[in-house]
Amino acid sequence: MASPPQDDPMNEAAKAISFQDIRHQNRTDNFKLVAPVIQPGDTVLHGRYCSMALRSGLRFHATDIVDMHDLVTQAQAEPGLTIGLFLQGGASVSLGGKPFAFGEGGDSQPHAFSLNCAETDLFERRGKRGRRVCKVNINLPPDWLDRQELAADDVRPLFCGHRAVRTWSPSPRHLELARGLLYPDPAMPFIHSLHQESLALEFVAETLRQWDQKPEAAQRLGGRDLARLRRACDYLDAHQDSRLHVDDVAREAGMSISGLQRLFHAAHGASVLEFARTRRLLRAREALEQGSISVTEAALNAGYTSSANFATAFKRQFGISPKDARRR
């Protein structure tokens, strides 16, 4: 990515940023400096750093910075989905000790990502001295889609799984929105916050639009594979109340177990049992939200003999407990 022009507002806003500044913008005391050993007021980044809550309930975070140290920071990550786009550089982070690397080296192509946090966990970032990182992050609280009346069955699975990550190539519109969020127009200061809000909402909408498109591998599935997939899904739906065996599903679809697993990964990005488990949990959530069954009944219907195991799987999938879902 070419550097912004010298009269760009990002350059005008470039400044020394201390750890104290970062903590203040994030409005949290759980933000912790692990390394190096420096004073809170010492410079740790140079450039532009912006983190703020939006009126829509989203949280917006944008940086065009250079790390001044091999900086290691930690914070308590609350449940929510983070979607982001790196215009330049990358990041080495971990969630609950599980490492993730977004982008390799400072010359990587623009790339988008999402990281889901279904339960409170420890987040860590490891910076590299001298590396420039230019990115936009937007965080969606667990119930944000519900409040927007967008939580349809075909959208909810996209937000499932604790520490679930996905990456993709951003669309031209995605890149345009990210640049708009990073480099606001200085000629319109009176509508700056409104403009940022609208761009952030469109950024989320563009993400959902890209996710709603079938994976390239699924688009290449022929009629025969699609028919097999349909037979397998029909069998899963018809046997949701029984103990499933993959070999039975494969037999119904008329193919080998390994072939069936490849087919499900191509079409749904999940194994047969992962796909079936998600469907069962979705059905349980719908019943709980309608108030038609108890948590114990929902657990049994979803194939769990233990309500505690069901509650753990449910919260990991949706970021809320079964009891919370039933109260809605």
Buried (B, 14 or more C-beta within 10 A) or exposed (E): BEEBEEEBBBBEBBEEBBBBBBBEBBEBEEBBBEEEEBEEEBBBBBBBBBBBEBEBEBBBBBBBBBBBBEBBBBBEBBBBBBBBBBBBBBBBBBBBEEEBEBBEEBEBEBBBBBBBBBBEBBBBBBBBEEBBBBBBBBBBBBBBBBEEEEBEEEEBBBBBBBBBBBEBEBBEBBBBBBBBBBBBEEEEEEEEEEBBBBBBBBBBEBBEEBBEEEBEEBEEBEEEBEEBBEBBBEBBEEBBEEEBEBEEBBBBBEBEBEBBBBBBBBBBBBBBBBBBBBBBBBBBBBBBBEEEBBBEBBBBBBBBEEBEEBBBBBBBBBBBBBEBBBEE
